[in-house]
Amino acid sequence: MAQGLKITLISYRHNLTPEALAHLFEVSQPTISRTIKTTEKALEKVLTPLTRPLKENLKAPSSLVVDGTLVPLWNWRS
């Protein structure tokens, strides 16, 4: 499972094709595609309970991470 997560995250981060990932990991392209699909389903199942509507998140007096960028949130009036 760790290797599948690694493949999926590399795919997201670098936008590599399944063919390129297959070459890098020395497996077939269908194996990469199945791995990414399976990992995405597992992540969706695990992370869904953690998601809140964006409007609710923006009210939080803290920080948000958007595309790997730390975005501080503050109230200009305070």
C-alpha positions, 0 to 999 in steps of 0.5 A: 500500500505504501508504494501505491500511495507513493505512485499516486502522490507522484502522479498528482505532484508531477502530473506524470502519465501512467506510461511514464510512471510504469517505466519509473517503477518497472511495472506495466501501465495497467498496473499503475492505473489500477494502483492509482484508482485503488489508492484514490478510492481508499483516500476518498474513504479515509479523508471524506469524514475530515472534509468540511465546507470551504465556507466553514473552513474560512471562518476558522482563525487559523491557516489553510493549505492550498496546493501546498502553500500555507495561507494565513487567515486573519481578520483585518478588523481585529 
